[in-house]
Amino acid sequence: MRLTYINPNATRAMTDAVVAVARAALPSASITGLTNTDGPPAIQGEADGRAALPGLERHIAAAEASSDAIVIACFDDTGLAAAQAGAGCPVLGIGQAAYLMAALQGLRFSVVTSTAASLPVIEANIDRLGVRAHCASVRASGLPVLTIEEGSEETRRTLAEAIREAKEADGAGAVLLGCAGMAPMAADLARRSGVRLIDGVAASAHLAVAAAGFAA
């Protein structure tokens, strides 16, 4: 299984962290990562997503021949619909994978993401994928993507509190980590919050195996 994660933003450290999480989730696969160095440093909202598209599309075109599946490593699922329509192999998004994993388990979920700028994109994706009935809420932590990626103690406390609030106030059975930068912290955030979490990076690794098998 050859799986390529493409980070739509230009932060290489985030790409490396995503690949490490995916490899831990699916150690039998050959997993590589590509960074869209022509994109913005972080994707927070629709404008950043648009700015990332030209470079992202070039990376997808370059990777599809050597990949059994491709994953777009941004919870906004930047460029996902167009990539799925045009690529010669299955393309998943980490947001899509997290929603589907929650729905497959019959879980009512909340999303905890970065800033309020990301909320409209995430809300639209939930509607487009037909999982609105499973969604309890979408919450912004107020933390910028690159602050999340740094993973400081203060950041972890803030995220854990937002996760607990999603469960207690919104009745979520699970919380989806709504930023790729949260993926390396999943185990720690679960311990701090006591809430069932779904990380789209790990979920996408497992779902990509199924997608590639059906495409074969």
PyMOL CGO cylinders between C-alpha atoms (Angstrom):
from pymol import cmd
from pymol.cgo import CYLINDER

trace = [
    CYLINDER, 0.00, 0.00, 0.00, 1.53, 3.30, -1.17, 0.3, 1, 1, 1, 1, 1, 1,
    CYLINDER, 1.53, 3.30, -1.17, -0.11, 6.23, 0.58, 0.3, 1, 1, 1, 1, 1, 1,
    CYLINDER, -0.11, 6.23, 0.58, 0.77, 9.89, 0.01, 0.3, 1, 1, 1, 1, 1, 1,
    CYLINDER, 0.77, 9.89, 0.01, -0.25, 12.66, 2.39, 0.3, 1, 1, 1, 1, 1, 1,
    CYLINDER, -0.25, 12.66, 2.39, -0.23, 16.11, 0.80, 0.3, 1, 1, 1, 1, 1, 1,
    CYLINDER, -0.23, 16.11, 0.80, -0.15, 19.10, 3.13, 0.3, 1, 1, 1, 1, 1, 1,
    CYLINDER, -0.15, 19.10, 3.13, -1.85, 22.05, 1.39, 0.3, 1, 1, 1, 1, 1, 1,
    CYLINDER, -1.85, 22.05, 1.39, 0.04, 24.55, 3.54, 0.3, 1, 1, 1, 1, 1, 1,
    CYLINDER, 0.04, 24.55, 3.54, 3.74, 25.38, 3.41, 0.3, 1, 1, 1, 1, 1, 1,
    CYLINDER, 3.74, 25.38, 3.41, 4.70, 24.26, 6.93, 0.3, 1, 1, 1, 1, 1, 1,
    CYLINDER, 4.70, 24.26, 6.93, 7.02, 21.27, 6.52, 0.3, 1, 1, 1, 1, 1, 1,
    CYLINDER, 7.02, 21.27, 6.52, 7.00, 20.44, 10.24, 0.3, 1, 1, 1, 1, 1, 1,
    CYLINDER, 7.00, 20.44, 10.24, 3.26, 19.81, 10.03, 0.3, 1, 1, 1, 1, 1, 1,
    CYLINDER, 3.26, 19.81, 10.03, 3.77, 17.47, 7.08, 0.3, 1, 1, 1, 1, 1, 1,
    CYLINDER, 3.77, 17.47, 7.08, 6.38, 15.51, 9.01, 0.3, 1, 1, 1, 1, 1, 1,
    CYLINDER, 6.38, 15.51, 9.01, 4.11, 15.25, 12.06, 0.3, 1, 1, 1, 1, 1, 1,
    CYLINDER, 4.11, 15.25, 12.06, 1.16, 14.06, 9.95, 0.3, 1, 1, 1, 1, 1, 1,
    CYLINDER, 1.16, 14.06, 9.95, 3.26, 11.40, 8.25, 0.3, 1, 1, 1, 1, 1, 1,
    CYLINDER, 3.26, 11.40, 8.25, 4.54, 10.15, 11.63, 0.3, 1, 1, 1, 1, 1, 1,
    CYLINDER, 4.54, 10.15, 11.63, 0.96, 9.79, 12.91, 0.3, 1, 1, 1, 1, 1, 1,
    CYLINDER, 0.96, 9.79, 12.91, -0.15, 8.00, 9.74, 0.3, 1, 1, 1, 1, 1, 1,
    CYLINDER, -0.15, 8.00, 9.74, 2.80, 5.60, 9.88, 0.3, 1, 1, 1, 1, 1, 1,
    CYLINDER, 2.80, 5.60, 9.88, 2.02, 4.76, 13.49, 0.3, 1, 1, 1, 1, 1, 1,
    CYLINDER, 2.02, 4.76, 13.49, -1.60, 4.07, 12.55, 0.3, 1, 1, 1, 1, 1, 1,
    CYLINDER, -1.60, 4.07, 12.55, -0.73, 1.96, 9.50, 0.3, 1, 1, 1, 1, 1, 1,
    CYLINDER, -0.73, 1.96, 9.50, 2.82, 0.59, 9.90, 0.3, 1, 1, 1, 1, 1, 1,
    CYLINDER, 2.82, 0.59, 9.90, 2.44, -1.91, 7.06, 0.3, 1, 1, 1, 1, 1, 1,
    CYLINDER, 2.44, -1.91, 7.06, 2.04, 0.84, 4.45, 0.3, 1, 1, 1, 1, 1, 1,
    CYLINDER, 2.04, 0.84, 4.45, 4.63, 2.89, 2.58, 0.3, 1, 1, 1, 1, 1, 1,
    CYLINDER, 4.63, 2.89, 2.58, 3.63, 6.42, 3.58, 0.3, 1, 1, 1, 1, 1, 1,
    CYLINDER, 3.63, 6.42, 3.58, 5.21, 9.59, 2.23, 0.3, 1, 1, 1, 1, 1, 1,
    CYLINDER, 5.21, 9.59, 2.23, 4.42, 13.28, 2.63, 0.3, 1, 1, 1, 1, 1, 1,
    CYLINDER, 4.42, 13.28, 2.63, 4.51, 16.26, 0.31, 0.3, 1, 1, 1, 1, 1, 1,
    CYLINDER, 4.51, 16.26, 0.31, 4.39, 19.91, 1.34, 0.3, 1, 1, 1, 1, 1, 1,
    CYLINDER, 4.39, 19.91, 1.34, 2.77, 22.58, -0.78, 0.3, 1, 1, 1, 1, 1, 1,
    CYLINDER, 2.77, 22.58, -0.78, 5.57, 25.12, -0.44, 0.3, 1, 1, 1, 1, 1, 1,
    CYLINDER, 5.57, 25.12, -0.44, 3.67, 27.49, -2.74, 0.3, 1, 1, 1, 1, 1, 1,
    CYLINDER, 3.67, 27.49, -2.74, 0.74, 27.61, -0.32, 0.3, 1, 1, 1, 1, 1, 1,
    CYLINDER, 0.74, 27.61, -0.32, 0.11, 29.82, 2.71, 0.3, 1, 1, 1, 1, 1, 1,
    CYLINDER, 0.11, 29.82, 2.71, 1.89, 28.88, 5.98, 0.3, 1, 1, 1, 1, 1, 1,
    CYLINDER, 1.89, 28.88, 5.98, -1.46, 27.79, 7.41, 0.3, 1, 1, 1, 1, 1, 1,
    CYLINDER, -1.46, 27.79, 7.41, -4.99, 27.32, 6.11, 0.3, 1, 1, 1, 1, 1, 1,
    CYLINDER, -4.99, 27.32, 6.11, -7.57, 29.18, 8.16, 0.3, 1, 1, 1, 1, 1, 1,
    CYLINDER, -7.57, 29.18, 8.16, -10.68, 29.80, 6.14, 0.3, 1, 1, 1, 1, 1, 1,
    CYLINDER, -10.68, 29.80, 6.14, -11.79, 29.95, 2.54, 0.3, 1, 1, 1, 1, 1, 1,
    CYLINDER, -11.79, 29.95, 2.54, -9.26, 32.53, 1.29, 0.3, 1, 1, 1, 1, 1, 1,
    CYLINDER, -9.26, 32.53, 1.29, -6.29, 30.47, 2.46, 0.3, 1, 1, 1, 1, 1, 1,
    CYLINDER, -6.29, 30.47, 2.46, -7.83, 27.38, 0.89, 0.3, 1, 1, 1, 1, 1, 1,
    CYLINDER, -7.83, 27.38, 0.89, -8.13, 29.13, -2.48, 0.3, 1, 1, 1, 1, 1, 1,
    CYLINDER, -8.13, 29.13, -2.48, -4.53, 30.31, -2.27, 0.3, 1, 1, 1, 1, 1, 1,
    CYLINDER, -4.53, 30.31, -2.27, -3.37, 26.74, -1.71, 0.3, 1, 1, 1, 1, 1, 1,
    CYLINDER, -3.37, 26.74, -1.71, -5.17, 25.21, -4.69, 0.3, 1, 1, 1, 1, 1, 1,
    CYLINDER, -5.17, 25.21, -4.69, -2.68, 25.75, -7.56, 0.3, 1, 1, 1, 1, 1, 1,
    CYLINDER, -2.68, 25.75, -7.56, 0.23, 24.14, -5.73, 0.3, 1, 1, 1, 1, 1, 1,
    CYLINDER, 0.23, 24.14, -5.73, -1.96, 21.42, -4.25, 0.3, 1, 1, 1, 1, 1, 1,
    CYLINDER, -1.96, 21.42, -4.25, -3.26, 20.45, -7.67, 0.3, 1, 1, 1, 1, 1, 1,
    CYLINDER, -3.26, 20.45, -7.67, 0.29, 20.17, -9.01, 0.3, 1, 1, 1, 1, 1, 1,
    CYLINDER, 0.29, 20.17, -9.01, 1.29, 17.88, -6.15, 0.3, 1, 1, 1, 1, 1, 1,
    CYLINDER, 1.29, 17.88, -6.15, -1.74, 15.66, -6.67, 0.3, 1, 1, 1, 1, 1, 1,
    CYLINDER, -1.74, 15.66, -6.67, -1.00, 15.34, -10.38, 0.3, 1, 1, 1, 1, 1, 1,
    CYLINDER, -1.00, 15.34, -10.38, 2.62, 14.45, -9.63, 0.3, 1, 1, 1, 1, 1, 1,
    CYLINDER, 2.62, 14.45, -9.63, 1.78, 11.92, -6.89, 0.3, 1, 1, 1, 1, 1, 1,
    CYLINDER, 1.78, 11.92, -6.89, -1.11, 9.96, -8.36, 0.3, 1, 1, 1, 1, 1, 1,
    CYLINDER, -1.11, 9.96, -8.36, 0.97, 7.66, -10.58, 0.3, 1, 1, 1, 1, 1, 1,
    CYLINDER, 0.97, 7.66, -10.58, 3.07, 6.45, -7.64, 0.3, 1, 1, 1, 1, 1, 1,
    CYLINDER, 3.07, 6.45, -7.64, 0.26, 6.27, -5.06, 0.3, 1, 1, 1, 1, 1, 1,
    CYLINDER, 0.26, 6.27, -5.06, -2.48, 3.75, -4.35, 0.3, 1, 1, 1, 1, 1, 1,
    CYLINDER, -2.48, 3.75, -4.35, -4.30, 6.55, -2.52, 0.3, 1, 1, 1, 1, 1, 1,
    CYLINDER, -4.30, 6.55, -2.52, -3.75, 10.21, -1.67, 0.3, 1, 1, 1, 1, 1, 1,
    CYLINDER, -3.75, 10.21, -1.67, -4.85, 12.04, 1.47, 0.3, 1, 1, 1, 1, 1, 1,
    CYLINDER, -4.85, 12.04, 1.47, -5.23, 15.82, 1.66, 0.3, 1, 1, 1, 1, 1, 1,
    CYLINDER, -5.23, 15.82, 1.66, -3.85, 16.64, 5.11, 0.3, 1, 1, 1, 1, 1, 1,
    CYLINDER, -3.85, 16.64, 5.11, -6.04, 19.59, 6.05, 0.3, 1, 1, 1, 1, 1, 1,
    CYLINDER, -6.04, 19.59, 6.05, -9.24, 19.27, 8.05, 0.3, 1, 1, 1, 1, 1, 1,
    CYLINDER, -9.24, 19.27, 8.05, -10.90, 21.77, 5.68, 0.3, 1, 1, 1, 1, 1, 1,
    CYLINDER, -10.90, 21.77, 5.68, -10.51, 19.11, 2.94, 0.3, 1, 1, 1, 1, 1, 1,
    CYLINDER, -10.51, 19.11, 2.94, -9.00, 21.77, 0.70, 0.3, 1, 1, 1, 1, 1, 1,
    CYLINDER, -9.00, 21.77, 0.70, -9.59, 21.01, -2.98, 0.3, 1, 1, 1, 1, 1, 1,
    CYLINDER, -9.59, 21.01, -2.98, -10.99, 17.56, -2.19, 0.3, 1, 1, 1, 1, 1, 1,
    CYLINDER, -10.99, 17.56, -2.19, -13.97, 17.48, -4.56, 0.3, 1, 1, 1, 1, 1, 1,
    CYLINDER, -13.97, 17.48, -4.56, -11.93, 18.58, -7.57, 0.3, 1, 1, 1, 1, 1, 1,
    CYLINDER, -11.93, 18.58, -7.57, -9.13, 16.15, -6.72, 0.3, 1, 1, 1, 1, 1, 1,
    CYLINDER, -9.13, 16.15, -6.72, -11.54, 13.24, -6.42, 0.3, 1, 1, 1, 1, 1, 1,
    CYLINDER, -11.54, 13.24, -6.42, -13.08, 14.11, -9.78, 0.3, 1, 1, 1, 1, 1, 1,
    CYLINDER, -13.08, 14.11, -9.78, -9.76, 14.30, -11.61, 0.3, 1, 1, 1, 1, 1, 1,
    CYLINDER, -9.76, 14.30, -11.61, -7.24, 12.00, -9.96, 0.3, 1, 1, 1, 1, 1, 1,
    CYLINDER, -7.24, 12.00, -9.96, -6.43, 8.52, -11.20, 0.3, 1, 1, 1, 1, 1, 1,
    CYLINDER, -6.43, 8.52, -11.20, -6.43, 7.05, -7.68, 0.3, 1, 1, 1, 1, 1, 1,
    CYLINDER, -6.43, 7.05, -7.68, -8.67, 7.49, -4.61, 0.3, 1, 1, 1, 1, 1, 1,
    CYLINDER, -8.67, 7.49, -4.61, -8.29, 10.83, -2.83, 0.3, 1, 1, 1, 1, 1, 1,
    CYLINDER, -8.29, 10.83, -2.83, -9.48, 11.33, 0.73, 0.3, 1, 1, 1, 1, 1, 1,
    CYLINDER, -9.48, 11.33, 0.73, -9.44, 14.27, 3.12, 0.3, 1, 1, 1, 1, 1, 1,
    CYLINDER, -9.44, 14.27, 3.12, -8.69, 14.04, 6.82, 0.3, 1, 1, 1, 1, 1, 1,
    CYLINDER, -8.69, 14.04, 6.82, -11.89, 15.93, 7.61, 0.3, 1, 1, 1, 1, 1, 1,
    CYLINDER, -11.89, 15.93, 7.61, -13.93, 13.59, 5.43, 0.3, 1, 1, 1, 1, 1, 1,
    CYLINDER, -13.93, 13.59, 5.43, -12.29, 10.57, 7.06, 0.3, 1, 1, 1, 1, 1, 1,
    CYLINDER, -12.29, 10.57, 7.06, -13.04, 11.82, 10.57, 0.3, 1, 1, 1, 1, 1, 1,
    CYLINDER, -13.04, 11.82, 10.57, -16.72, 12.47, 9.76, 0.3, 1, 1, 1, 1, 1, 1,
    CYLINDER, -16.72, 12.47, 9.76, -17.14, 9.09, 8.14, 0.3, 1, 1, 1, 1, 1, 1,
    CYLINDER, -17.14, 9.09, 8.14, -15.39, 7.26, 10.96, 0.3, 1, 1, 1, 1, 1, 1,
    CYLINDER, -15.39, 7.26, 10.96, -17.74, 8.85, 13.49, 0.3, 1, 1, 1, 1, 1, 1,
    CYLINDER, -17.74, 8.85, 13.49, -20.78, 8.05, 11.36, 0.3, 1, 1, 1, 1, 1, 1,
    CYLINDER, -20.78, 8.05, 11.36, -19.66, 4.44, 10.81, 0.3, 1, 1, 1, 1, 1, 1,
    CYLINDER, -19.66, 4.44, 10.81, -19.56, 4.02, 14.59, 0.3, 1, 1, 1, 1, 1, 1,
    CYLINDER, -19.56, 4.02, 14.59, -22.93, 5.69, 15.10, 0.3, 1, 1, 1, 1, 1, 1,
    CYLINDER, -22.93, 5.69, 15.10, -21.41, 8.51, 17.12, 0.3, 1, 1, 1, 1, 1, 1,
    CYLINDER, -21.41, 8.51, 17.12, -22.84, 11.98, 17.50, 0.3, 1, 1, 1, 1, 1, 1,
    CYLINDER, -22.84, 11.98, 17.50, -19.80, 14.20, 17.09, 0.3, 1, 1, 1, 1, 1, 1,
    CYLINDER, -19.80, 14.20, 17.09, -18.54, 17.70, 17.68, 0.3, 1, 1, 1, 1, 1, 1,
    CYLINDER, -18.54, 17.70, 17.68, -15.60, 19.29, 15.88, 0.3, 1, 1, 1, 1, 1, 1,
    CYLINDER, -15.60, 19.29, 15.88, -13.03, 21.36, 17.76, 0.3, 1, 1, 1, 1, 1, 1,
    CYLINDER, -13.03, 21.36, 17.76, -10.99, 23.39, 15.29, 0.3, 1, 1, 1, 1, 1, 1,
    CYLINDER, -10.99, 23.39, 15.29, -8.63, 26.37, 15.20, 0.3, 1, 1, 1, 1, 1, 1,
    CYLINDER, -8.63, 26.37, 15.20, -10.13, 29.84, 14.66, 0.3, 1, 1, 1, 1, 1, 1,
    CYLINDER, -10.13, 29.84, 14.66, -13.59, 31.07, 13.75, 0.3, 1, 1, 1, 1, 1, 1,
    CYLINDER, -13.59, 31.07, 13.75, -12.42, 31.62, 10.16, 0.3, 1, 1, 1, 1, 1, 1,
    CYLINDER, -12.42, 31.62, 10.16, -12.51, 27.85, 9.64, 0.3, 1, 1, 1, 1, 1, 1,
    CYLINDER, -12.51, 27.85, 9.64, -16.10, 27.38, 10.82, 0.3, 1, 1, 1, 1, 1, 1,
    CYLINDER, -16.10, 27.38, 10.82, -17.96, 28.20, 7.55, 0.3, 1, 1, 1, 1, 1, 1,
    CYLINDER, -17.96, 28.20, 7.55, -15.79, 25.80, 5.53, 0.3, 1, 1, 1, 1, 1, 1,
    CYLINDER, -15.79, 25.80, 5.53, -16.23, 22.98, 8.03, 0.3, 1, 1, 1, 1, 1, 1,
    CYLINDER, -16.23, 22.98, 8.03, -19.98, 23.55, 8.33, 0.3, 1, 1, 1, 1, 1, 1,
    CYLINDER, -19.98, 23.55, 8.33, -20.31, 23.44, 4.53, 0.3, 1, 1, 1, 1, 1, 1,
    CYLINDER, -20.31, 23.44, 4.53, -18.30, 20.22, 4.33, 0.3, 1, 1, 1, 1, 1, 1,
    CYLINDER, -18.30, 20.22, 4.33, -20.53, 18.58, 6.94, 0.3, 1, 1, 1, 1, 1, 1,
    CYLINDER, -20.53, 18.58, 6.94, -23.56, 19.42, 4.83, 0.3, 1, 1, 1, 1, 1, 1,
    CYLINDER, -23.56, 19.42, 4.83, -21.89, 18.33, 1.58, 0.3, 1, 1, 1, 1, 1, 1,
    CYLINDER, -21.89, 18.33, 1.58, -20.96, 14.94, 3.01, 0.3, 1, 1, 1, 1, 1, 1,
    CYLINDER, -20.96, 14.94, 3.01, -24.47, 14.36, 4.40, 0.3, 1, 1, 1, 1, 1, 1,
    CYLINDER, -24.47, 14.36, 4.40, -23.42, 13.89, 8.03, 0.3, 1, 1, 1, 1, 1, 1,
    CYLINDER, -23.42, 13.89, 8.03, -25.29, 16.85, 9.54, 0.3, 1, 1, 1, 1, 1, 1,
    CYLINDER, -25.29, 16.85, 9.54, -27.60, 14.51, 11.49, 0.3, 1, 1, 1, 1, 1, 1,
    CYLINDER, -27.60, 14.51, 11.49, -24.56, 13.17, 13.35, 0.3, 1, 1, 1, 1, 1, 1,
    CYLINDER, -24.56, 13.17, 13.35, -23.15, 16.61, 14.20, 0.3, 1, 1, 1, 1, 1, 1,
    CYLINDER, -23.15, 16.61, 14.20, -23.71, 18.12, 17.65, 0.3, 1, 1, 1, 1, 1, 1,
    CYLINDER, -23.71, 18.12, 17.65, -21.59, 21.23, 17.14, 0.3, 1, 1, 1, 1, 1, 1,
    CYLINDER, -21.59, 21.23, 17.14, -18.56, 22.84, 15.52, 0.3, 1, 1, 1, 1, 1, 1,
    CYLINDER, -18.56, 22.84, 15.52, -16.43, 24.85, 17.95, 0.3, 1, 1, 1, 1, 1, 1,
    CYLINDER, -16.43, 24.85, 17.95, -13.46, 27.15, 17.42, 0.3, 1, 1, 1, 1, 1, 1,
    CYLINDER, -13.46, 27.15, 17.42, -10.75, 26.91, 20.07, 0.3, 1, 1, 1, 1, 1, 1,
    CYLINDER, -10.75, 26.91, 20.07, -9.52, 30.40, 19.17, 0.3, 1, 1, 1, 1, 1, 1,
    CYLINDER, -9.52, 30.40, 19.17, -6.00, 29.08, 18.57, 0.3, 1, 1, 1, 1, 1, 1,
    CYLINDER, -6.00, 29.08, 18.57, -4.29, 29.75, 15.21, 0.3, 1, 1, 1, 1, 1, 1,
    CYLINDER, -4.29, 29.75, 15.21, -3.14, 26.70, 13.26, 0.3, 1, 1, 1, 1, 1, 1,
    CYLINDER, -3.14, 26.70, 13.26, 0.57, 27.36, 13.77, 0.3, 1, 1, 1, 1, 1, 1,
    CYLINDER, 0.57, 27.36, 13.77, 0.05, 27.83, 17.51, 0.3, 1, 1, 1, 1, 1, 1,
    CYLINDER, 0.05, 27.83, 17.51, -1.67, 24.45, 17.60, 0.3, 1, 1, 1, 1, 1, 1,
    CYLINDER, -1.67, 24.45, 17.60, 1.16, 22.91, 15.61, 0.3, 1, 1, 1, 1, 1, 1,
    CYLINDER, 1.16, 22.91, 15.61, 3.69, 24.06, 18.23, 0.3, 1, 1, 1, 1, 1, 1,
    CYLINDER, 3.69, 24.06, 18.23, 1.79, 22.03, 20.84, 0.3, 1, 1, 1, 1, 1, 1,
    CYLINDER, 1.79, 22.03, 20.84, 2.70, 24.02, 23.96, 0.3, 1, 1, 1, 1, 1, 1,
    CYLINDER, 2.70, 24.02, 23.96, 1.35, 23.20, 27.42, 0.3, 1, 1, 1, 1, 1, 1,
    CYLINDER, 1.35, 23.20, 27.42, -1.00, 26.19, 27.26, 0.3, 1, 1, 1, 1, 1, 1,
    CYLINDER, -1.00, 26.19, 27.26, -2.27, 25.07, 23.86, 0.3, 1, 1, 1, 1, 1, 1,
    CYLINDER, -2.27, 25.07, 23.86, -2.97, 21.57, 25.14, 0.3, 1, 1, 1, 1, 1, 1,
    CYLINDER, -2.97, 21.57, 25.14, -4.88, 22.91, 28.14, 0.3, 1, 1, 1, 1, 1, 1,
    CYLINDER, -4.88, 22.91, 28.14, -6.99, 25.17, 25.92, 0.3, 1, 1, 1, 1, 1, 1,
    CYLINDER, -6.99, 25.17, 25.92, -7.80, 22.36, 23.49, 0.3, 1, 1, 1, 1, 1, 1,
    CYLINDER, -7.80, 22.36, 23.49, -8.65, 19.91, 26.26, 0.3, 1, 1, 1, 1, 1, 1,
    CYLINDER, -8.65, 19.91, 26.26, -11.06, 22.42, 27.79, 0.3, 1, 1, 1, 1, 1, 1,
    CYLINDER, -11.06, 22.42, 27.79, -12.75, 23.04, 24.43, 0.3, 1, 1, 1, 1, 1, 1,
    CYLINDER, -12.75, 23.04, 24.43, -13.08, 19.28, 23.95, 0.3, 1, 1, 1, 1, 1, 1,
    CYLINDER, -13.08, 19.28, 23.95, -14.66, 18.81, 27.39, 0.3, 1, 1, 1, 1, 1, 1,
    CYLINDER, -14.66, 18.81, 27.39, -17.10, 21.65, 26.69, 0.3, 1, 1, 1, 1, 1, 1,
    CYLINDER, -17.10, 21.65, 26.69, -18.16, 20.00, 23.42, 0.3, 1, 1, 1, 1, 1, 1,
    CYLINDER, -18.16, 20.00, 23.42, -19.07, 16.85, 25.31, 0.3, 1, 1, 1, 1, 1, 1,
    CYLINDER, -19.07, 16.85, 25.31, -20.68, 18.46, 28.34, 0.3, 1, 1, 1, 1, 1, 1,
    CYLINDER, -20.68, 18.46, 28.34, -22.51, 21.36, 26.68, 0.3, 1, 1, 1, 1, 1, 1,
    CYLINDER, -22.51, 21.36, 26.68, -23.30, 19.88, 23.27, 0.3, 1, 1, 1, 1, 1, 1,
    CYLINDER, -23.30, 19.88, 23.27, -23.77, 16.21, 24.09, 0.3, 1, 1, 1, 1, 1, 1,
    CYLINDER, -23.77, 16.21, 24.09, -21.09, 14.92, 21.75, 0.3, 1, 1, 1, 1, 1, 1,
    CYLINDER, -21.09, 14.92, 21.75, -20.28, 11.22, 21.96, 0.3, 1, 1, 1, 1, 1, 1,
    CYLINDER, -20.28, 11.22, 21.96, -16.96, 11.90, 20.28, 0.3, 1, 1, 1, 1, 1, 1,
    CYLINDER, -16.96, 11.90, 20.28, -14.93, 14.96, 19.35, 0.3, 1, 1, 1, 1, 1, 1,
    CYLINDER, -14.93, 14.96, 19.35, -13.17, 15.25, 16.02, 0.3, 1, 1, 1, 1, 1, 1,
    CYLINDER, -13.17, 15.25, 16.02, -9.78, 16.96, 16.06, 0.3, 1, 1, 1, 1, 1, 1,
    CYLINDER, -9.78, 16.96, 16.06, -10.44, 19.70, 13.53, 0.3, 1, 1, 1, 1, 1, 1,
    CYLINDER, -10.44, 19.70, 13.53, -6.86, 20.58, 12.59, 0.3, 1, 1, 1, 1, 1, 1,
    CYLINDER, -6.86, 20.58, 12.59, -4.01, 18.44, 11.28, 0.3, 1, 1, 1, 1, 1, 1,
    CYLINDER, -4.01, 18.44, 11.28, -1.76, 20.03, 13.87, 0.3, 1, 1, 1, 1, 1, 1,
    CYLINDER, -1.76, 20.03, 13.87, -3.74, 18.33, 16.64, 0.3, 1, 1, 1, 1, 1, 1,
    CYLINDER, -3.74, 18.33, 16.64, -3.02, 14.82, 15.36, 0.3, 1, 1, 1, 1, 1, 1,
    CYLINDER, -3.02, 14.82, 15.36, 0.28, 14.29, 17.24, 0.3, 1, 1, 1, 1, 1, 1,
    CYLINDER, 0.28, 14.29, 17.24, -1.47, 15.36, 20.48, 0.3, 1, 1, 1, 1, 1, 1,
    CYLINDER, -1.47, 15.36, 20.48, -4.44, 13.00, 20.18, 0.3, 1, 1, 1, 1, 1, 1,
    CYLINDER, -4.44, 13.00, 20.18, -3.46, 10.60, 22.95, 0.3, 1, 1, 1, 1, 1, 1,
    CYLINDER, -3.46, 10.60, 22.95, -2.52, 13.42, 25.32, 0.3, 1, 1, 1, 1, 1, 1,
    CYLINDER, -2.52, 13.42, 25.32, -5.72, 15.36, 24.62, 0.3, 1, 1, 1, 1, 1, 1,
    CYLINDER, -5.72, 15.36, 24.62, -7.80, 12.23, 25.20, 0.3, 1, 1, 1, 1, 1, 1,
    CYLINDER, -7.80, 12.23, 25.20, -6.07, 11.71, 28.55, 0.3, 1, 1, 1, 1, 1, 1,
    CYLINDER, -6.07, 11.71, 28.55, -6.52, 15.33, 29.60, 0.3, 1, 1, 1, 1, 1, 1,
    CYLINDER, -6.52, 15.33, 29.60, -10.16, 15.61, 28.53, 0.3, 1, 1, 1, 1, 1, 1,
    CYLINDER, -10.16, 15.61, 28.53, -11.49, 12.12, 29.19, 0.3, 1, 1, 1, 1, 1, 1,
    CYLINDER, -11.49, 12.12, 29.19, -13.39, 12.36, 25.89, 0.3, 1, 1, 1, 1, 1, 1,
    CYLINDER, -13.39, 12.36, 25.89, -13.43, 9.92, 22.99, 0.3, 1, 1, 1, 1, 1, 1,
    CYLINDER, -13.43, 9.92, 22.99, -11.49, 11.54, 20.14, 0.3, 1, 1, 1, 1, 1, 1,
    CYLINDER, -11.49, 11.54, 20.14, -11.28, 10.85, 16.42, 0.3, 1, 1, 1, 1, 1, 1,
    CYLINDER, -11.28, 10.85, 16.42, -8.17, 12.01, 14.59, 0.3, 1, 1, 1, 1, 1, 1,
    CYLINDER, -8.17, 12.01, 14.59, -8.68, 12.35, 10.85, 0.3, 1, 1, 1, 1, 1, 1,
    CYLINDER, -8.68, 12.35, 10.85, -5.05, 11.53, 10.04, 0.3, 1, 1, 1, 1, 1, 1,
    CYLINDER, -5.05, 11.53, 10.04, -5.23, 8.07, 11.61, 0.3, 1, 1, 1, 1, 1, 1,
    CYLINDER, -5.23, 8.07, 11.61, -8.77, 7.55, 10.33, 0.3, 1, 1, 1, 1, 1, 1,
    CYLINDER, -8.77, 7.55, 10.33, -7.76, 8.44, 6.78, 0.3, 1, 1, 1, 1, 1, 1,
    CYLINDER, -7.76, 8.44, 6.78, -4.90, 5.93, 6.83, 0.3, 1, 1, 1, 1, 1, 1,
    CYLINDER, -4.90, 5.93, 6.83, -7.30, 3.07, 7.58, 0.3, 1, 1, 1, 1, 1, 1,
    CYLINDER, -7.30, 3.07, 7.58, -10.04, 4.27, 5.22, 0.3, 1, 1, 1, 1, 1, 1,
    CYLINDER, -10.04, 4.27, 5.22, -7.51, 4.74, 2.42, 0.3, 1, 1, 1, 1, 1, 1,
    CYLINDER, -7.51, 4.74, 2.42, -6.77, 1.01, 2.52, 0.3, 1, 1, 1, 1, 1, 1,
    CYLINDER, -6.77, 1.01, 2.52, -10.43, 0.25, 1.92, 0.3, 1, 1, 1, 1, 1, 1,
    CYLINDER, -10.43, 0.25, 1.92, -10.73, 2.89, -0.81, 0.3, 1, 1, 1, 1, 1, 1,
    CYLINDER, -10.73, 2.89, -0.81, -7.66, 1.62, -2.64, 0.3, 1, 1, 1, 1, 1, 1,
    CYLINDER, -7.66, 1.62, -2.64, -8.93, -1.96, -2.41, 0.3, 1, 1, 1, 1, 1, 1,
    CYLINDER, -8.93, -1.96, -2.41, -12.24, -1.07, -4.02, 0.3, 1, 1, 1, 1, 1, 1,
    CYLINDER, -12.24, -1.07, -4.02, -10.46, 0.93, -6.72, 0.3, 1, 1, 1, 1, 1, 1,
    CYLINDER, -10.46, 0.93, -6.72, -8.12, -1.93, -7.63, 0.3, 1, 1, 1, 1, 1, 1,
]
cmd.load_cgo(trace, "trace")
